[in-house]
Amino acid sequence: MVDKIGQYRFSRQAHHFGNDSLPSFWQRVHLDPWLLMLLFVTALFGLAILYSASAQDMGLVIRQTISFTIAFVVMIVMAQIPPSLYRDFTPFFYVGGVGLLILVKIIGEVRLGAQRWIDIPGFGSVQPSEFMKLGMPMLTAWFLSKRDLPPSLSTVLITLVAIGIPVLLIAEQPDLGTSLLVASSGLFVLFLSGLPWWMIGSAVALFIPFVFVAWEYLLHDYQRKRVLTLLDPESDALGAGWNIMQSKTAIGSGGLTGKGYLQGTQSHLHFLPEGHTDFIIAAFSEEFGLIGVSLLMFLYFCILCRALFIAYSNTAVYSKLLSGAIAMSFFVYVFVNAGMVAGILPVVGVPLPFISYGGTALITLMAGFGLVMSIASHNVK
């Protein structure tokens, strides 16, 4: 591969920091001990938070524990498969995911005005858009790893088309939150591949008029209302602005140290809607305050740094780009959820990783970390 001059050392350098110091046991089981420990601690933290945010509903906690167990098993199994096999399988996974998204438009289940699920008799409902959270970074990493980096304009345009197809299909369901996550996972791969600055500047310039086009022709009425509510939640205090206002109240009432575990009022008295799912960090902030939220953010920061370290120290371009994109996608999960709860981003229904109740997103996220662990332990070209 031709090594051109670019802005980013990320996609070109090959270091081996830390590989020789890993215990042989962890190499044999293909797991990264530091990442595994951080994920396990955050999972336990999440169960404790869920117990309080759900008004001590042990049924929810038990179901979430089962989801965590399944998610960790999926992660461990995926870590055993070498990255080369994922690389070879990537095009089929992407095409299959797009096919399922098209199938959703034809026979998908409609719930609450959204058509996102396919009902499989004897198994239950499947949400194909979740598959693309992994399929998108895998496809873009596979495509770019076969070409000279930094990518040429034609390569970037082809990559953007590959990103745009599933993103538009998901946005049409409608599912703005998932479409943004899928888009960001693909764009992160492009960024890490060493885009020239003129391309980045051009993309920013084109994004501004695209916002106006999206506002007029792509967004649904309820999505526009969410944006307007973000700018002025008091304009509909008992309607669309209720969630944001109650969330801010819960966060502000927590102060520095919080009211204490199981002592929150906004969630326990049901003033805070979705207090155990999308807005769970508001319930957590009320009970543990700024100190508790800072500790949770520190755990997230450690997970992000470890995943980026694995990406940086890998030798294969595909593995480097894929693990880096999964790490940055994890950051987007945290940033978007915290941002919408704090009232600086529109409400788009993105769960807080390892904390919000729900199994599907959790299993998808852990599958992504299974890919990262596979890359960390195999580290092959």
C-alpha positions, 0 to 999 in steps of 0.5 A, spaced: 500 500 500 502 506 498 504 511 504 502 518 502 502 524 506 496 525 510 494 529 516 493 523 521 498 518 523 492 513 526 491 510 519 499 509 517 503 507 523 503 500 526 505 500 534 505 494 538 505 497 545 502 492 550 502 486 546 508 482 549 506 484 556 499 481 556 498 474 560 498 468 556 492 466 559 488 472 556 491 471 549 489 464 549 482 466 551 482 472 546 480 477 551 483 484 553 483 484 561 483 491 562 477 492 557 473 486 560 474 489 567 471 496 565 465 493 561 464 488 567 464 494 573 460 498 568 455 493 567 454 492 575 454 500 576 448 500 571 444 494 574 445 498 581 442 504 577 437 501 574 434 498 581 433 505 583 431 508 577 425 503 576 423 504 583 426 498 585 423 493 580 426 487 581 423 484 575 426 489 570 433 488 574 433 481 573 431 481 565 437 486 564 441 481 568 439 476 563 441 481 557 447 482 560 449 475 561 447 474 553 451 480 551 457 478 555 457 471 552 456 474 545 462 478 546 466 472 548 464 468 542 465 474 537 472 475 540 474 468 538 473 469 531 479 472 528 479 479 524 480 476 517 474 472 517 470 478 519 473 482 513 472 476 508 465 476 511 463 483 511 460 484 504 455 479 505 453 482 512 452 489 509 448 486 503 444 482 508 443 488 512 441 492 507 436 487 504 433 486 511 432 494 511 428 493 505 424 487 507 422 492 513 419 497 508 415 491 505 413 486 511 415 490 517 411 491 523 408 498 525 409 500 532 407 507 535 407 510 528 414 507 526 415 501 521 422 498 524 421 491 526 420 484 522 416 479 526 419 472 526 414 466 528 417 462 534 423 467 535 420 474 536 421 481 533 428 483 530 430 490 528 435 490 522 437 497 523 441 494 529 445 490 525 447 496 521 451 499 527 456 493 526 455 492 518 456 500 517 463 500 520 465 493 518 463 495 510 467 502 510 473 499 514 473 493 509 472 498 503 478 503 505 483 497 507 483 495 500 485 502 497 491 507 498 490 511 504 489 517 504 483 516 500 482 519 493 475 523 492 472 517 488 473 513 494 470 518 498 464 518 494 463 511 493 464 510 501 459 516 502 454 512 497 455 506 501 453 509 508 447 513 505 443 507 503 442 504 509 442 511 513 436 513 508 432 506 509 433 507 517 431 514 517 425 513 513 422 508 518 423 513 521 428 512 526 433 518 526 437 516 532 439 510 529 440 513 523 445 518 526 449 512 529 449 508 523 452 514 519 457 516 524 460 509 525 461 510 517 464 517 517 468 515 523 472 510 519 473 515 513 475 520 518 480 515 521 483 513 514 486 520 513 482 525 509 485 531 507 483 537 510 480 540 504 475 534 504 473 535 511 472 543 510 468 542 503 464 537 507 462 542 513 461 547 508 456 542 504 453 540 511 450 547 512 445 547 506 443 540 507 441 542 514 435 546 511 434 541 505 433 536 511 428 540 515 424 542 509 423 535 506 426 529 510 424 530 517 417 528 520 413 533 523 414 530 530 422 531 529 421 538 527 417 539 533 423 536 537 428 541 535 423 547 536 422 544 543 429 544 544 430 551 543 424 553 547 422 547 552 417 552 556 413 553 549 410 546 550 411 545 558 406 540 559 407 537 552 413 536 548 417 540 553 415 536 559 421 531 558 427 536 558 424 540 563 423 534 568 430 532 566 433 538 568 430 539 574 432 532 576 439 534 574 439 540 578 436 538 584 442 533 585 447 538 586 454 536 588 453 530 592 446 528 590 440 526 594 442 519 596 441 512 593 434 510 592 432 517 595 430 521 588 423 524 587 423 525 580 423 518 577 420 515 584 414 519 583 414 518 576 415 526 574 421 524 569 418 520 563 422 514 561 426 514 567 429 507 567 431 508 559 433 514 555 433 519 561 436 514 566 442 519 567 437 524 570 435 519 575 442 517 577 444 525 577 439 526 582 441 521 587 449 521 586 450 529 584 455 531 580 460 527 583 457 520 581 456 523 574 463 524 574 465 517 576 460 514 571 463 519 565 470 517 568 468 509 567 466 511 560 472 515 558 477 509 560 473 504 556 474 509 550 481 510 551 482 502 552 479 501 545 482 507 542 489 504 544 487 497 541 486 501 535 492 505 535 497 499 537 494 494 531 498 493 525 492 491 520 489 497 516 482 494 516 482 492 524 485 499 526 480 502 522 474 498 525 476 498 532 477 505 532 470 507 529 467 502 534 470 506 540 468 513 537 461 510 536 461 508 543 463 515 544 457 518 540 452 513 544 454 517 551 455 524 548 448 524 544 444 521 550 447 525 555 446 531 551 439 530 550 438 529 557 441 535 559 437 539 554 443 541 549 441 536 543 434 534 541 431 527 544 432 522 539 431 516 543 439 513 544 440 509 550 445 510 555 450 504 554 450 499 559 445 503 564 439 504 560 434 498 560 434 494 554 437 488 551 437 489 543 442 495 543 446 492 549 447 486 545 449 490 539 454 494 543 457 488 546 458 485 540 462 491 537 466 490 543 467 483 542 470 485 535 475 490 538 477 484 543 478 479 537 482 485 534 486 486 540 488 478 541 489 476 534 492 482 531 494 479 524 494 482 518 
